[in-house]
Amino acid sequence: MTRLTILEYPDPRLRTVAQPVAVVDDALRATIDDLFETMYAAKGIGLAATQANVHRRLMVIDISEEHNQPMVFVNPEVFERECVGVMQEGCLSVPGYYDDVERAQKIRVRALGRDGQPFELEAEGLLAVCIQHEIDHLNGRLFVDYLSELKRTRVRKKLEKERRQNTPHTDADGPHAPPI
């Protein structure tokens, strides 16, 4: 497995709309393994291929603390949404920043699995939010797009300054859920 580089906001490649996957084959499964390796190493709970500069409709998720419930979604599509609520989100592509985002708290999604077989899943709470967050990445959207222009500008400037200074990312707000 290979650990991939995670693109960081405001990298314009994060705005690329991912292309559908035509075939689930060994090459795609190798990419899936690389995405899991990258996500676990970054201490995240979800990673869309777009975040690793692979612009295919593919994402991986594991919200378990033990990292023993890996989920693969190829060509995912949410077809039902219910119960809008607010949850604090973070993102591996926006390191060290967390904010409240309004999303459906219960969804139904269809996708292909690692084996190429179609499945449907009903998800609630953190899993539902994570799925929506990762699908947004596949559509060229980031969680900061849900924030005000002022907050987005502050986040962008902070991350650009940290990159210029080459300082590690810090989170002065205290503990949060793992970034998605």
Residue pairs with C-beta under 8 A, 6 or more apart in sequence:
1 33
1 34
1 36
1 37
2 34
2 37
3 34
3 37
3 38
3 41
4 34
4 35
4 37
4 38
4 52
4 53
4 54
5 52
5 53
6 38
6 42
6 47
6 51
6 52
6 92
6 93
7 13
7 14
7 50
7 51
7 52
7 53
7 93
8 93
8 94
8 95
8 159
8 163
9 91
9 93
9 94
9 142
9 144
9 155
9 156
9 159
10 156
10 159
10 160
11 93
13 50
13 53
13 55
14 50
14 51
14 93
14 137
14 140
14 142
15 140
16 50
16 55
16 140
17 55
17 138
17 139
17 140
18 48
18 49
18 50
18 55
18 56
18 57
18 58
18 137
18 138
18 139
18 140
19 55
19 56
19 57
20 56
20 57
20 75
21 28
21 56
21 57
21 58
21 74
21 75
21 112
23 116
24 74
24 112
24 114
24 115
24 116
28 56
28 58
28 74
29 114
31 49
31 54
31 56
31 58
32 58
32 60
32 72
32 114
34 52
35 47
35 49
35 52
35 54
35 58
35 59
35 60
36 47
36 60
36 62
36 70
38 47
38 52
39 45
39 46
39 47
39 60
39 62
39 92
40 62
40 67
42 92
42 179
43 178
43 179
44 92
44 178
44 179
44 180
45 61
45 62
45 63
45 126
45 130
45 177
45 178
45 179
45 180
46 59
46 60
46 61
46 62
46 63
46 130
46 131
46 133
46 134
46 180
47 59
47 60
47 61
47 92
47 134
48 58
48 59
48 134
48 135
48 137
48 138
49 55
49 56
49 57
49 58
49 59
49 138
50 137
50 138
50 140
51 92
51 93
51 137
57 74
57 75
57 76
57 138
58 72
58 73
58 74
58 75
58 138
59 72
59 73
59 76
59 131
59 134
59 135
59 137
59 138
60 70
60 71
60 72
60 73
61 70
61 71
61 73
61 127
61 130
61 131
61 134
62 68
62 69
62 70
62 71
63 69
63 126
63 127
63 130
72 113
72 114
73 109
73 111
73 112
73 113
73 131
73 134
74 111
74 112
74 113
74 114
74 116
75 111
75 112
76 109
76 110
76 111
76 131
76 134
76 135
76 138
77 109
77 110
77 111
77 135
78 104
78 107
78 108
78 109
78 131
78 132
78 135
79 108
79 109
79 110
80 107
80 108
81 104
81 106
81 107
82 104
82 105
82 106
82 107
83 104
83 105
83 106
84 102
84 103
84 104
84 105
85 102
85 103
85 104
85 105
86 100
86 101
86 102
87 100
87 101
87 103
87 105
87 126
87 129
88 98
88 99
88 100
88 101
88 176
88 177
89 98
89 99
89 100
89 101
89 129
89 133
89 143
89 177
89 180
90 97
90 98
90 176
90 177
90 178
90 179
90 180
91 97
91 133
91 142
91 143
91 144
91 179
91 180
92 179
92 180
93 137
93 142
94 142
94 143
94 144
94 155
94 159
94 179
95 159
95 169
95 179
96 169
96 170
96 171
97 144
97 155
97 158
97 159
97 171
98 171
98 173
98 176
98 177
98 179
99 143
99 144
99 147
99 151
101 129
101 133
101 143
101 146
101 147
102 146
103 128
103 129
103 132
103 133
104 128
104 132
105 124
105 125
105 128
105 129
106 122
106 123
106 124
106 128
107 122
107 123
107 124
107 128
107 131
107 132
108 120
108 121
108 122
108 123
109 120
109 121
109 123
109 131
110 118
110 119
110 120
110 121
111 118
111 119
111 121
112 118
112 119
113 119
123 131
126 177
129 180
130 180
133 143
133 180
134 180
136 142
136 143
136 145
143 180
144 151
144 152
144 155
145 152
147 155
162 168
162 169
